[in-house]
């Protein structure tokens, strides 16, 4: 992020009203604290062990196995992906921040294998808080702020 881009973010971004008095007072430390405060909720990844516990608690693990062997199941492909995932063929966490992942998991609700509440519980396991800086994809330091505001 260039100093000009950071300046624009500080004076007109979603935190601008909160940051404005600190720009006037020259308190870069408070500005840094505000922009790096982890108070934006997003859906991200669920660690494999947490996903496995959820699968077991909803009985979906057994249902997945049944759909893997049912050659006519419309959920067979999704079931095979989950089975591959559980067998360690993919070591990445389950990313519920991706709409494709959300849709694949919601297919089990549509099929009646899990309830909407169980799906929401899974979705909520992926909640995490990030800062505005992280949302922008940057690490913003007090030095970056000083440069952006005063050159």
N, C-alpha and C positions, 0 to 999 in steps of 0.2 A: 504494500500500500504506500503510495507516494505521500509526502507531507501534504500536498494539496488535497488529495483524496481524503486523508484523515481529517484535515481542517473542515472540509465539506461535511463529513460525517458528524464531527463535533458540533458544528453550528446549525446543521439542518436535519440531522438524522433523528431517529425516534427518541433518543435520549437528550436531544438538544435543550429542551426546557429545563431539565434537571441539571445539565452541565453548565448552562449559561452563567449563573451567578459565580461559578468557580473559574470560568474563563475571565470574568471581570476582576475577580480577586487574585487571579494568577496562581490558584491552588491546583497545580498539576497532579499532585498526589491524590486528591479527591477525585479528579477527573479520571485518573487511571483506575481508581477503585470502582468507579461507576461503570466504566466501559468494560472492565474485567469481572464485574459481579455476575455470578452464575444464577440468573433469575429468569431465563427464557427456557420454557419447557419444550422439549422436542421428543419425538419418538426415534429411537436408535436401535441398538443391538441388544439381544438377549443372550447371555452366556449359555453354552450348550447344556451345562448341568441344570440350570434353572429351567430351560425349555424341556428337558427330559422329565423333571419333576412335574411340570405342568401337564405334559402328555400323559403321565401315569395317573395324576390326580383327576383327570377328565375322562379317563378310560379311552382316550383317543389313540394311545399306542397300540392297543389290541385292534381297534378299528382300522388303523393304518395297515396293519399286517393283513387283515382280512381283504382289504381293497387291493393290496399288492398281488394277491393270488387270484382275484376275480377278474378274469380277462374281459368281462363286459362292463366293468365299473367305469363310470365317467370320471371317477377320482383316482383311477389306477396310476396315472402318470404323476400326479401330485403325491400320492402315497409312496411311490417308488423313490421320488426325490427325497421325501422325509426319511424313508428307510436308509437310503444312501447316506444322508446327512448323519443319521444316528450311528451308522456303522463306521463313521470316521472318514468318509470319502470327501468330506469338506470340513475343515477345521475352523472356519470362520464362524463367528456368532451369528445367530438368526437376526437379520436386519429388518425389523418391523418398520423402519423408516422408508422402506421401498414399497411403492404401491403394488408391485408384482407379488411381493411376499405377503402383503396384507390381503390381496385378492385370493391367493392360493390358500391362505389360512381361513379366509371367510367362506370359501367353498364348502368347508366342513360344516359351517352353520347352515348354509343353504341345503345341504344334504341331510341335515338333522342329526349329524354325528355329535355335535356340541351345541350348546345354547349360545345365544347372543351374549349373555352375561359371562360365559366362559371365554368367549372370544375377546370381550372387553378386558377381562382379567389378564389375558395374554398380552393384549395391546398395551395395557398399563404397566406391565413388567418392563416394557422398553422405554418408559419415560425417563428422561434425564434432563438435568439443567445445564445450560451452557451460557456463556457470556455473549454480549453483543460482539465483542472482538472475535470470539470463536465463530459466531454466526456469519461474520464477514469473511472468515477464513484466515485471520491474522492473529499474531501475538503482538499486542500493543503495550509498549513500555512507557514509563514516565519521560524518558528521553525522546521517544517518538512524538509524544504529546507536546513537549516543549518546542521541538523543531517545527511541528505543524502550526503551532500558535504564534511563535515568535521568530522563526527562522533559524 
